Amino acid sequence: MKNLFFTILLFLFLSLSAGADDWPFLFGPTYNGISAEKGWLDDTPSAEDIKVLWKKSVGVSTSAVVVSDGRVYTMSNLGTKEKPETHKDIVYCFDADNGEELWRYVYWCGLNFKSNTPGGPFATPTVNGDGVYTFSRKGDAFCLDSKTGKVKWYRDLANGEGMLTPFQGGFAGSPLVLDKMVIYNAGAAGVALDKMTGKVLWKSDPNIAAQATPVPFKKDGKQYIAMFGGDGLVAVSASDGKEQWRYLWPTKYKTNAPNPVIYGNKIFISTSYKMGCALLDVTGNKPELIWENKNMQNHYSTSILWNGYLYGFDIAKLKCMDFATGRDKWTLTGGYGKGGLMMADGKLIVLTEKGVLLIGQASPSAFEPVIEKEIITGKCYAPPVLANRKIYARNLTGDLVCVKTRD
């Protein structure tokens, strides 16, 4: 019996360890773009250590990847402008080790040709338990079985629930699974569905949503959602969707795409189109402005907060700024473009718009990459993803690449 007990404990430990470095949500399990993974890079790394494991052509999209239980999920559209009948979104599931396609789910969804935003899906899938939750430009909310790709439930948030489609290309925020709910940036302040059935639990005014992903936070022991809507930042109660406060942030075209960055009772917001950024104090019943400037203008990507400093893309510049004051610490120009980034073990993992992978220690003094290597070509807007010693990157036109960081 003692041997059986220790065998069970070992099995549970290994099972938990195997999934400890998964990345099941666009900004990771802690919603901030920071991975807890350690030991993923050699002590003396070089560009030669970064080797391609597999590569796939998946179709047009800015959707990033998520990784769960040895599987990789992403979304794309293989349609062409001249052939509307080909406009179909695809949800893919690949084997994380070798890139073998395990399943795909296909449904009709028009491409985007009415604005200068990229085509294909914007949102990244979210994996929770045995469900894969997706959101299309047109408002299609699916829950698929993570192992088979079969539909568990479907709800049309635009035509079925009356949520108005955002102007710049359509719906874009990734689904947020929180407790028994899955929450979408649709309407003025979100929509919540039962994650098991798709039943509507609460929904907001159908007015124009923005493109950011909902971010959870707690205050006084209660759960709230920060929703970057078309007119600004809104905080709602997670239990019933009731609005708690609103901070106006009227970005041109209602394009509030980067996520709010939350730390304690502070919320940082940033957008492009000459809006800039601001830090808000949400201790009281309404947000109070701490500072506002144009030093950081996030366009597609969201900044990362680490040890009191923000790291992010100021349009086409890579930058570090002081979270408390909004003052710049360093700025890098030349060739970065509107890329994406994440962090693990104190290191920034940056993918430039041209597909160059940069890895280096996060520091307010300087950014000195120990790895600099092109791993993919073409425009890259989706953030890179590290999961279980592999880094995934994809470009706008359909290439998805997986590279290993060490043996």
Secondary structure, 3 states (H helix, E strand, C coil): CHHHHHHHHHHHHHHHHHHCCCECCCCCCCCCCEECCCCCCCCCCCHHHCEEEEEEECCECCCCCEEECCEEEEEEECCECCEHHHCEEEEEEEECCCCCEEEEEEEECCCCCCCCCCCCCCCCCEEECCEEEEECCCCEEEEEECCCCCEEEEEECCCCCCCCCCCCCCCCCCCEEECCEEEECCCCCCEEEECCCCCEEEECCCCCCCCCCCEEEEECCEEEEEEECCCEEEEEECCCCCEEEEEECCCHHHCCCCCCEEECCEEEEEECCCCEEEEEECCCCCCEEEEEECCCCCCCCCCEEECCEEEEEECCEEEEEECCCCCEEEEECCCCCCCEEEEECCEEEEECCCCEEEEEECCCCCCCCCEEEECCCCCCCCCCEEECCEEEEECCCCEEEEEECCC
